[in-house]
């Protein structure tokens, strides 16, 4: 049996992200609830990661969100890891449609 993955202690400020249970969209824990933009997310210092995750877990138990976890951010806030930067940018399926190809005549 494999050992659980080890996590390193957070050293940067954190935000909490999850997916909205009804829409599946990425949401961020803001000061007054879950928000759609990382810019409006509540920033937690590294020593408050347990309290931040407890808020996410409470929202999961209330069936508001699913998959809550903490994300390290740099000033902005901008997620440090590529995966979360991609999540913050919005779903790739919402990208603007490509123009129709023009065939040479």
Steps between C-alpha positions, in 0.01 A plus 500: 500500500639839405564760765292817481660788315699731722411864490750771576402781733372811328741791489300741285157657554209270412152510354242222499351372177235241419232427242145625539287192556212618281688638200839330522671838456820590683435717804723671755425564865440873540435711808123455471472162331606329178599724209576436133820707479829427676551877532210507750628203702578533868874467558618298800851512647680162496449444872120512451484221242312269740231764562472569127457132419243465780287765326526306174409173670200664668377616157545146369291361789234762422505373139597836354833396349705191433875442507608796712875544538755771578706667227817702553486842336737782419391867523199579287391235604641275228519126560858373512441170318401475135200277573336762720591785263315308228202446733500873586497595131172315453403183324673443170167395351386863529777623270385729222391308191751482221407676177401274214783401272509680169578267214720642224313520172 
